[in-house]
Amino acid sequence: MYKLIIGNVRVTVNDDSIKREQAAAYGKQAIAAASQQGKLLSHVELSAGPDGIEVACTEKAGCRMIRKSITQSMLDGVLDAAKEKFYPTGTFSQKDLWFDSETGQEWRGQECELARQDVLKRLEEWVSSQNSQTHT
């Protein structure tokens, strides 16, 4: 008996007659097949059976909900960048001031905060609508 790790998937080989190259190939094949079905594996178990190598797979629990498409990831990145622009975490920022670097215009007062909130709300709604479209 020996174990391999392919990516972040553990592969347990229960029979020493299975060569490492074979085990790696079967493990990769099982991972690829699961990936095509939208599944993530945590463990693959290989053993010698009467008809050849038997493969038993264990799917990761709870991971389907946290997986994203590349589009979802990019949209979330845009939203995070907007939040950082409106409310910088690393610096002192005045909530009642907005400066446009292209035109040199500057706005002050409560209208800045209201505009930030409005734009952020619209952006969140748009990102949410785009994310729901990627699921259909």
C-alpha positions as CSV (number, residue, x, y, z in Angstrom):
1,M,0.0,0.0,0.0
2,Y,1.2,3.5,-0.8
3,K,-0.1,7.0,-1.3
4,L,0.2,9.7,-4.0
5,I,-0.9,13.3,-4.1
6,I,-2.1,14.6,-7.5
7,G,-2.8,18.4,-7.2
8,N,-4.8,18.5,-3.9
9,V,-6.3,15.0,-4.2
10,R,-5.0,12.1,-2.2
11,V,-4.6,8.8,-4.1
12,T,-4.4,5.6,-2.0
13,V,-3.1,2.5,-3.8
14,N,-4.1,-0.6,-1.8
15,D,-2.2,-3.1,-3.9
16,D,1.5,-2.9,-4.4
17,S,1.2,-4.7,-7.8
18,I,-0.2,-1.5,-9.3
19,K,2.8,0.5,-10.6
20,R,3.2,4.2,-9.7
21,E,2.8,5.2,-13.3
22,Q,-0.4,3.3,-13.6
23,A,-1.7,4.7,-10.3
24,A,-0.9,8.3,-11.4
25,A,-2.6,7.7,-14.8
26,Y,-5.8,6.3,-13.2
27,G,-5.8,9.0,-10.5
28,K,-5.5,11.7,-13.2
29,Q,-8.2,10.1,-15.3
30,A,-10.6,9.9,-12.2
31,I,-9.9,13.6,-11.4
32,A,-10.5,14.7,-15.0
33,A,-13.8,12.7,-15.2
34,A,-15.0,14.2,-12.0
35,S,-14.0,17.7,-13.2
36,Q,-16.1,17.2,-16.4
37,Q,-19.1,16.5,-14.2
38,G,-18.4,19.7,-12.1
39,K,-17.2,17.7,-9.1
40,L,-14.1,18.2,-6.9
41,L,-12.5,15.1,-5.5
42,S,-10.7,14.8,-2.1
43,H,-9.6,11.2,-2.4
44,V,-9.2,8.4,-5.0
45,E,-8.7,4.8,-3.9
46,L,-7.2,2.3,-6.3
47,S,-7.2,-1.5,-5.8
48,A,-6.6,-4.5,-7.9
49,G,-9.8,-6.3,-8.8
50,P,-10.7,-9.3,-10.8
51,D,-11.4,-7.2,-13.9
52,G,-8.4,-4.9,-13.5
53,I,-7.9,-1.7,-11.4
54,E,-10.9,-0.6,-9.4
55,V,-11.3,3.1,-8.7
56,A,-13.3,4.5,-5.8
57,C,-13.7,8.3,-5.6
58,T,-14.6,10.6,-2.7
59,E,-16.0,14.0,-3.6
60,K,-15.1,17.0,-1.5
61,A,-17.9,18.0,0.8
62,G,-19.4,21.4,0.6
63,C,-17.2,22.7,-2.2
64,R,-19.8,23.1,-5.0
65,M,-21.3,26.2,-3.4
66,I,-18.0,28.0,-3.2
67,R,-16.7,27.3,-6.7
68,K,-16.9,30.1,-9.2
69,S,-16.7,30.5,-12.9
70,I,-14.0,32.8,-14.3
71,T,-16.7,35.3,-15.1
72,Q,-18.0,35.3,-11.5
73,S,-14.5,35.7,-10.2
74,M,-13.8,38.7,-12.5
75,L,-17.1,40.3,-11.6
76,D,-16.4,39.9,-7.9
77,G,-12.9,41.4,-8.5
78,V,-14.5,44.4,-10.2
79,L,-16.9,44.9,-7.2
80,D,-14.0,44.5,-4.7
81,A,-11.9,47.1,-6.6
82,A,-14.9,49.5,-6.6
83,K,-15.3,49.1,-2.9
84,E,-11.6,49.7,-2.3
85,K,-11.7,52.8,-4.5
86,F,-14.7,54.2,-2.7
87,Y,-13.6,53.2,0.8
88,P,-9.7,52.7,0.8
89,T,-8.6,50.5,3.7
90,G,-4.9,51.4,3.8
91,T,-5.2,55.2,3.9
92,F,-7.2,57.9,5.6
93,S,-10.1,58.9,3.4
94,Q,-12.6,61.6,3.8
95,K,-16.1,60.3,3.1
96,D,-17.3,63.8,2.2
97,L,-14.7,64.4,-0.5
98,W,-14.4,63.1,-4.1
99,F,-11.6,64.1,-6.5
100,D,-11.7,63.4,-10.3
101,S,-8.1,63.0,-11.4
102,E,-9.0,63.3,-15.1
103,T,-10.7,66.7,-14.9
104,G,-9.3,68.0,-11.6
105,Q,-12.9,68.5,-10.3
106,E,-13.5,68.1,-6.6
107,W,-16.8,67.6,-4.7
108,R,-17.5,68.0,-1.0
109,G,-20.3,67.3,1.4
110,Q,-22.9,64.7,2.0
111,E,-23.6,64.3,-1.8
112,C,-20.3,62.5,-2.1
113,E,-21.3,59.8,0.4
114,L,-24.8,59.5,-1.2
115,A,-23.3,59.2,-4.7
116,R,-20.8,56.5,-3.5
117,Q,-23.7,54.5,-1.9
118,D,-25.8,54.9,-5.0
119,V,-23.1,53.8,-7.4
120,L,-22.0,50.9,-5.2
121,K,-25.6,49.7,-4.9
122,R,-26.1,49.8,-8.7
123,L,-22.8,48.0,-9.2
124,E,-23.7,45.3,-6.7
125,E,-27.1,44.8,-8.4
126,W,-25.4,44.7,-11.8
127,V,-22.8,42.1,-10.7
128,S,-25.5,40.1,-9.0
129,S,-27.6,40.1,-12.2
130,Q,-24.5,39.0,-14.3
131,N,-23.7,36.2,-11.8
132,S,-27.2,34.9,-12.0
133,Q,-26.9,34.9,-15.8
134,T,-23.7,32.8,-15.7
135,H,-25.6,30.1,-13.7
136,T,-28.3,29.7,-16.4
